[in-house]
């Protein structure tokens, strides 16, 4: 698996990995595809300007988000779901070869 990089395209196969600092956000580490039909990236959030989002200091920067359609429905760390698709932060995505 490798990091997303700048040339990520719709349909790219990805794995959602756990955050190293906690058991989330998707404990089962689902696989899926970057969903076509949504902007790539879906959006860019500036975590440096979003103190209400609780993250470690090393994540206080801009981060891309992508819409991922899961291969199989997945629950998030709150056991909500199952979700068929979700907006995922770039730091949690790895490209599947």
C-alpha positions, 0 to 999 in steps of 0.5 A, a space after each residue: 500500500 502507498 500514500 495517495 499522492 497528488 494524482 489520485 483519480 476516481 475509481 482508485 482502490 483504497 484501504 481506510 486505515 486506523 489512526 495511529 493515535 486512537 482506534 478510529 475512525 473506521 476500526 475494521 479498516 474497510 476497502 473501497 474505491 474513490 467514488 466517481 461523480 464527486 469532486 476529487 478531492 471532495 474538499 480541503 479542510 484547514 485543521 489549523 483553523 478548526 479548533 473544534 475538531 479534536 486532532 493531534 497537533 501534527 494534524 493541524 494543517 490542510 487535509 484533503 478529504 475523499 468520498 469512498 464507496 466501501 466494498 462492503 458496508 462498514 461501521 465507524 468507531 461509534 458503531 454507527 452504520 453500516 455505511 456504504 460510502 463516507 467522506 474520509 480524510 486523506 491521512 486514513 487512505 492508502 492506495 491498494 496495488 
